[in-house]
Amino acid sequence: MSYQIRARQARCAALGFWPGPIDGIDGPRTRAAYAAACAAQAANGRPFAHPTGITRIHWHWTAGNHQPNATDLRAYHCLIPGEEAPRWPVDPTAGRSHTLNANGGAIGVSL
């Protein structure tokens, strides 16, 4: 299963082009839905996906303290501490390792 294909399938479905089950398999229905969705978006002057490549947000709970530690600051794009304003230690498009094998195209937010 490919998380990239699942993200593509979810985007197709959100645009009204049913790719079949959102299962990460690049089958004929997925390819047809993707081609139709890309054509429809292009006809409206819009890209299929956001130019940054971000397609989803992963919400996490660090199971740690109310204050972010060094590990948290290295792993997540955004940290929401106990009683403080959210902290963005890096740009949302920067690479982070917050989820095993599913970091590409995702923003990691930790509470």
Backbone as JSON Lines, residues from 0, in Angstrom:
{"i":0,"aa":"M","n":[0.83,-1.17,0.0],"ca":[0.0,0.0,0.0],"c":[0.88,1.24,0.0]}
{"i":1,"aa":"S","n":[0.48,2.22,-0.77],"ca":[1.23,3.47,-0.86],"c":[0.42,4.61,-0.24]}
{"i":2,"aa":"Y","n":[1.04,5.32,0.72],"ca":[0.36,6.47,1.33],"c":[0.18,7.59,0.31]}
{"i":3,"aa":"Q","n":[1.11,7.68,-0.63],"ca":[0.99,8.7,-1.67],"c":[-0.23,8.41,-2.55]}
{"i":4,"aa":"I","n":[-0.45,7.15,-2.9],"ca":[-1.61,6.79,-3.71],"c":[-2.9,6.99,-2.91]}
{"i":5,"aa":"R","n":[-2.87,6.64,-1.62],"ca":[-4.05,6.88,-0.77],"c":[-4.4,8.36,-0.74]}
{"i":6,"aa":"A","n":[-3.38,9.22,-0.62],"ca":[-3.62,10.67,-0.6],"c":[-4.22,11.11,-1.94]}
{"i":7,"aa":"R","n":[-3.72,10.57,-3.03],"ca":[-4.25,10.9,-4.35],"c":[-5.7,10.43,-4.47]}
{"i":8,"aa":"Q","n":[-5.98,9.22,-3.98],"ca":[-7.34,8.69,-4.03],"c":[-8.29,9.55,-3.2]}
{"i":9,"aa":"A","n":[-7.84,9.96,-2.02],"ca":[-8.68,10.81,-1.16],"c":[-8.96,12.15,-1.82]}
{"i":10,"aa":"R","n":[-7.95,12.72,-2.47],"ca":[-8.14,14.0,-3.16],"c":[-9.12,13.84,-4.31]}
{"i":11,"aa":"C","n":[-8.99,12.77,-5.08],"ca":[-9.94,12.51,-6.17],"c":[-11.37,12.42,-5.63]}
{"i":12,"aa":"A","n":[-11.54,11.66,-4.56],"ca":[-12.87,11.49,-3.97],"c":[-13.41,12.84,-3.49]}
{"i":13,"aa":"A","n":[-12.56,13.66,-2.87],"ca":[-12.98,14.97,-2.38],"c":[-13.41,15.88,-3.52]}
{"i":14,"aa":"L","n":[-12.83,15.69,-4.69],"ca":[-13.18,16.5,-5.86],"c":[-14.37,15.93,-6.62]}
{"i":15,"aa":"G","n":[-14.89,14.77,-6.17],"ca":[-16.06,14.18,-6.81],"c":[-15.75,13.13,-7.86]}
{"i":16,"aa":"F","n":[-14.53,12.63,-7.89],"ca":[-14.13,11.6,-8.86],"c":[-13.79,10.34,-8.08]}
{"i":17,"aa":"W","n":[-14.69,9.42,-8.02],"ca":[-14.55,8.22,-7.19],"c":[-13.47,7.28,-7.74]}
{"i":18,"aa":"P","n":[-12.41,7.04,-6.96],"ca":[-11.32,6.17,-7.4],"c":[-11.5,4.71,-6.99]}
{"i":19,"aa":"G","n":[-12.66,4.37,-6.42],"ca":[-12.84,3.06,-5.82],"c":[-12.4,3.14,-4.37]}
{"i":20,"aa":"P","n":[-12.13,2.01,-3.74],"ca":[-11.72,2.05,-2.33],"c":[-10.43,2.86,-2.15]}
{"i":21,"aa":"I","n":[-10.36,3.61,-1.07],"ca":[-9.15,4.38,-0.77],"c":[-8.22,3.43,-0.02]}
{"i":22,"aa":"D","n":[-7.47,2.68,-0.83],"ca":[-6.68,1.56,-0.31],"c":[-5.19,1.64,-0.64]}
{"i":23,"aa":"G","n":[-4.76,2.68,-1.35],"ca":[-3.35,2.81,-1.69],"c":[-2.9,1.99,-2.88]}
{"i":24,"aa":"I","n":[-3.85,1.4,-3.6],"ca":[-3.51,0.59,-4.79],"c":[-3.81,1.41,-6.04]}
{"i":25,"aa":"D","n":[-2.82,1.53,-6.91],"ca":[-2.95,2.34,-8.12],"c":[-3.55,1.49,-9.25]}
{"i":26,"aa":"G","n":[-4.84,1.18,-9.12],"ca":[-5.53,0.38,-10.12],"c":[-6.16,1.23,-11.2]}
{"i":27,"aa":"P","n":[-6.89,0.59,-12.13],"ca":[-7.47,1.32,-13.25],"c":[-8.49,2.39,-12.83]}
{"i":28,"aa":"R","n":[-9.3,2.12,-11.8],"ca":[-10.27,3.14,-11.35],"c":[-9.55,4.34,-10.76]}
{"i":29,"aa":"T","n":[-8.48,4.08,-10.02],"ca":[-7.71,5.19,-9.43],"c":[-7.09,6.03,-10.53]}
{"i":30,"aa":"R","n":[-6.49,5.37,-11.52],"ca":[-5.84,6.12,-12.61],"c":[-6.86,6.93,-13.41]}
{"i":31,"aa":"A","n":[-8.05,6.35,-13.66],"ca":[-9.09,7.06,-14.41],"c":[-9.61,8.26,-13.61]}
{"i":32,"aa":"A","n":[-9.83,8.07,-12.31],"ca":[-10.31,9.17,-11.46],"c":[-9.27,10.28,-11.4]}
{"i":33,"aa":"Y","n":[-8.0,9.9,-11.28],"ca":[-6.92,10.88,-11.22],"c":[-6.86,11.69,-12.52]}
{"i":34,"aa":"A","n":[-6.93,11.02,-13.66],"ca":[-6.88,11.72,-14.94],"c":[-8.07,12.67,-15.08]}
{"i":35,"aa":"A","n":[-9.26,12.22,-14.69],"ca":[-10.45,13.07,-14.79],"c":[-10.36,14.26,-13.83]}
{"i":36,"aa":"A","n":[-9.89,14.02,-12.62],"ca":[-9.77,15.1,-11.63],"c":[-8.74,16.13,-12.07]}
{"i":37,"aa":"C","n":[-7.61,15.66,-12.59],"ca":[-6.57,16.58,-13.09],"c":[-7.11,17.43,-14.23]}
{"i":38,"aa":"A","n":[-7.85,16.8,-15.16],"ca":[-8.4,17.53,-16.3],"c":[-9.42,18.57,-15.83]}
{"i":39,"aa":"A","n":[-10.27,18.21,-14.89],"ca":[-11.28,19.13,-14.38],"c":[-10.63,20.31,-13.65]}
{"i":40,"aa":"Q","n":[-9.62,20.03,-12.85],"ca":[-8.93,21.11,-12.14],"c":[-8.21,22.02,-13.14]}
{"i":41,"aa":"A","n":[-7.56,21.44,-14.14],"ca":[-6.85,22.25,-15.15],"c":[-7.83,23.12,-15.92]}
{"i":42,"aa":"A","n":[-9.02,22.58,-16.22],"ca":[-10.02,23.37,-16.95],"c":[-10.48,24.58,-16.14]}
{"i":43,"aa":"N","n":[-10.38,24.48,-14.82],"ca":[-10.75,25.59,-13.93],"c":[-9.54,26.43,-13.52]}
{"i":44,"aa":"G","n":[-8.37,26.14,-14.11],"ca":[-7.16,26.9,-13.82],"c":[-6.56,26.62,-12.46]}
{"i":45,"aa":"R","n":[-6.81,25.42,-11.92],"ca":[-6.29,25.06,-10.6],"c":[-5.47,23.78,-10.7]}
{"i":46,"aa":"P","n":[-4.48,23.64,-9.84],"ca":[-3.7,22.4,-9.81],"c":[-4.5,21.29,-9.12]}
{"i":47,"aa":"F","n":[-4.11,20.06,-9.32],"ca":[-4.76,18.93,-8.65],"c":[-4.53,18.99,-7.15]}
{"i":48,"aa":"A","n":[-3.32,19.32,-6.75],"ca":[-2.96,19.36,-5.34],"c":[-2.27,20.69,-5.05]}
{"i":49,"aa":"H","n":[-2.18,21.01,-3.79],"ca":[-1.52,22.25,-3.39],"c":[-0.05,22.2,-3.81]}
{"i":50,"aa":"P","n":[0.53,23.3,-4.27],"ca":[1.91,23.31,-4.75],"c":[2.95,22.85,-3.72]}
{"i":51,"aa":"T","n":[2.64,22.97,-2.43],"ca":[3.58,22.52,-1.41],"c":[3.65,21.0,-1.31]}
{"i":52,"aa":"G","n":[2.64,20.32,-1.84],"ca":[2.59,18.86,-1.71],"c":[1.94,18.4,-0.41]}
{"i":53,"aa":"I","n":[1.52,19.33,0.44],"ca":[0.89,18.96,1.7],"c":[-0.55,18.53,1.42]}
{"i":54,"aa":"T","n":[-0.88,17.33,1.87],"ca":[-2.22,16.79,1.62],"c":[-2.97,16.43,2.89]}
{"i":55,"aa":"R","n":[-2.29,16.43,4.05],"ca":[-2.99,16.02,5.26],"c":[-2.27,16.55,6.5]}
{"i":56,"aa":"I","n":[-2.96,16.49,7.61],"ca":[-2.42,16.9,8.91],"c":[-2.47,15.69,9.84]}
{"i":57,"aa":"H","n":[-1.36,15.4,10.48],"ca":[-1.31,14.32,11.47],"c":[-1.32,14.95,12.86]}
{"i":58,"aa":"W","n":[-2.34,14.67,13.63],"ca":[-2.44,15.15,15.01],"c":[-1.83,14.11,15.93]}
{"i":59,"aa":"H","n":[-1.0,14.56,16.86],"ca":[-0.32,13.65,17.78],"c":[-0.47,14.13,19.22]}
{"i":60,"aa":"W","n":[-0.3,13.22,20.11],"ca":[-0.13,13.53,21.53],"c":[1.22,12.92,21.9]}
{"i":61,"aa":"T","n":[2.13,13.73,22.37],"ca":[3.49,13.23,22.62],"c":[3.57,12.32,23.84]}
{"i":62,"aa":"A","n":[2.57,12.34,24.68],"ca":[2.59,11.59,25.95],"c":[3.67,12.13,26.87]}
{"i":63,"aa":"G","n":[4.14,13.32,26.57],"ca":[5.19,13.93,27.37],"c":[4.64,15.03,28.26]}
{"i":64,"aa":"N","n":[5.5,15.94,28.59],"ca":[5.19,17.05,29.47],"c":[4.35,18.1,28.73]}
{"i":65,"aa":"H","n":[3.89,19.12,29.45],"ca":[3.15,20.21,28.82],"c":[4.05,21.14,28.03]}
{"i":66,"aa":"Q","n":[5.35,21.05,28.23],"ca":[6.31,21.87,27.51],"c":[7.08,20.99,26.52]}
{"i":67,"aa":"P","n":[7.21,21.43,25.26],"ca":[7.95,20.65,24.26],"c":[9.41,20.47,24.66]}
{"i":68,"aa":"N","n":[9.94,19.27,24.44],"ca":[11.36,19.03,24.69],"c":[12.1,19.02,23.36]}
{"i":69,"aa":"A","n":[13.39,18.77,23.38],"ca":[14.21,18.81,22.16],"c":[13.74,17.79,21.12]}
{"i":70,"aa":"T","n":[13.33,16.62,21.57],"ca":[12.83,15.59,20.63],"c":[11.56,16.07,19.95]}
{"i":71,"aa":"D","n":[10.64,16.64,20.72],"ca":[9.41,17.17,20.15],"c":[9.7,18.25,19.11]}
{"i":72,"aa":"L","n":[10.62,19.15,19.44],"ca":[10.95,20.25,18.53],"c":[11.57,19.76,17.22]}
{"i":73,"aa":"R","n":[12.25,18.62,17.25],"ca":[12.83,18.05,16.03],"c":[11.82,17.26,15.22]}
{"i":74,"aa":"A","n":[10.76,16.75,15.84],"ca":[9.86,15.81,15.16],"c":[8.62,16.46,14.54]}
{"i":75,"aa":"Y","n":[8.15,17.55,15.11],"ca":[6.86,18.1,14.68],"c":[6.99,19.47,14.03]}
{"i":76,"aa":"H","n":[6.03,19.78,13.17],"ca":[5.97,21.09,12.54],"c":[5.38,22.13,13.49]}
{"i":77,"aa":"C","n":[4.39,21.71,14.26],"ca":[3.72,22.61,15.19],"c":[3.52,21.9,16.52]}
{"i":78,"aa":"L","n":[3.78,22.62,17.6],"ca":[3.57,22.08,18.95],"c":[2.62,23.02,19.68]}
{"i":79,"aa":"I","n":[1.62,22.45,20.33],"ca":[0.67,23.24,21.09],"c":[0.87,22.89,22.56]}
{"i":80,"aa":"P","n":[1.64,23.72,23.27],"ca":[1.92,23.44,24.68],"c":[0.68,23.66,25.55]}
{"i":81,"aa":"G","n":[0.79,23.25,26.81],"ca":[-0.32,23.32,27.75],"c":[-1.08,24.63,27.76]}
{"i":82,"aa":"E","n":[-0.47,25.71,28.19],"ca":[-1.16,26.99,28.36],"c":[-0.58,28.1,27.49]}
{"i":83,"aa":"E","n":[0.15,27.75,26.47],"ca":[0.82,28.76,25.65],"c":[0.29,28.74,24.22]}
{"i":84,"aa":"A","n":[0.74,29.71,23.44],"ca":[0.39,29.78,22.02],"c":[1.11,28.67,21.26]}
{"i":85,"aa":"P","n":[0.56,28.23,20.14],"ca":[1.23,27.22,19.32],"c":[2.62,27.68,18.9]}
{"i":86,"aa":"R","n":[3.54,26.73,18.82],"ca":[4.92,27.0,18.38],"c":[5.16,26.29,17.06]}
{"i":87,"aa":"W","n":[5.7,27.0,16.09],"ca":[6.06,26.46,14.79],"c":[7.58,26.54,14.66]}
{"i":88,"aa":"P","n":[8.33,25.5,15.08],"ca":[9.79,25.57,15.03],"c":[10.36,25.55,13.61]}
{"i":89,"aa":"V","n":[9.57,25.09,12.63],"ca":[10.04,25.05,11.25],"c":[8.89,25.4,10.31]}
{"i":90,"aa":"D","n":[9.24,25.67,9.07],"ca":[8.25,25.9,8.03],"c":[7.42,24.63,7.83]}
{"i":91,"aa":"P","n":[6.11,24.72,7.55],"ca":[5.28,23.53,7.37],"c":[5.73,22.6,6.24]}
{"i":92,"aa":"T","n":[6.5,23.13,5.28],"ca":[6.95,22.26,4.19],"c":[8.26,21.55,4.49]}
{"i":93,"aa":"A","n":[8.88,21.85,5.64],"ca":[10.15,21.2,6.01],"c":[9.89,19.73,6.34]}
{"i":94,"aa":"G","n":[10.87,18.9,6.06],"ca":[10.75,17.48,6.37],"c":[10.83,17.24,7.88]}
{"i":95,"aa":"R","n":[9.96,16.41,8.39],"ca":[9.95,16.01,9.79],"c":[9.63,14.53,9.87]}
{"i":96,"aa":"S","n":[10.0,13.91,10.99],"ca":[9.73,12.47,11.14],"c":[8.8,12.24,12.34]}
{"i":97,"aa":"H","n":[7.53,12.54,12.13],"ca":[6.55,12.42,13.2],"c":[5.71,11.16,13.1]}
{"i":98,"aa":"T","n":[5.67,10.52,11.94],"ca":[4.87,9.31,11.75],"c":[5.66,8.31,10.92]}
{"i":99,"aa":"L","n":[5.75,7.1,11.38],"ca":[6.52,6.07,10.68],"c":[5.97,5.84,9.28]}
{"i":100,"aa":"N","n":[6.8,6.02,8.26],"ca":[6.5,5.75,6.86],"c":[5.35,6.56,6.28]}
{"i":101,"aa":"A","n":[4.95,7.67,6.92],"ca":[3.84,8.47,6.39],"c":[4.08,9.96,6.57]}
{"i":102,"aa":"N","n":[5.32,10.4,6.5],"ca":[5.61,11.81,6.73],"c":[5.45,12.68,5.5]}
{"i":103,"aa":"G","n":[5.67,12.12,4.32],"ca":[5.6,12.9,3.11],"c":[4.22,13.49,2.89]}
{"i":104,"aa":"G","n":[4.17,14.78,2.6],"ca":[2.9,15.43,2.32],"c":[2.05,15.68,3.54]}
{"i":105,"aa":"A","n":[2.64,15.57,4.74],"ca":[1.86,15.73,5.97],"c":[2.52,16.74,6.9]}
{"i":106,"aa":"I","n":[1.7,17.48,7.6],"ca":[2.15,18.36,8.67],"c":[1.92,17.63,9.98]}
{"i":107,"aa":"G","n":[2.93,17.59,10.84],"ca":[2.79,16.96,12.14],"c":[2.51,18.0,13.21]}
{"i":108,"aa":"V","n":[1.36,17.87,13.84],"ca":[0.96,18.78,14.92],"c":[0.87,17.96,16.2]}
{"i":109,"aa":"S","n":[1.49,18.45,17.25],"ca":[1.5,17.73,18.52],"c":[0.86,18.55,19.62]}
{"i":110,"aa":"L","n":[0.04,17.88,20.4],"ca":[-0.59,18.53,21.56],"c":[0.14,18.11,22.81]}
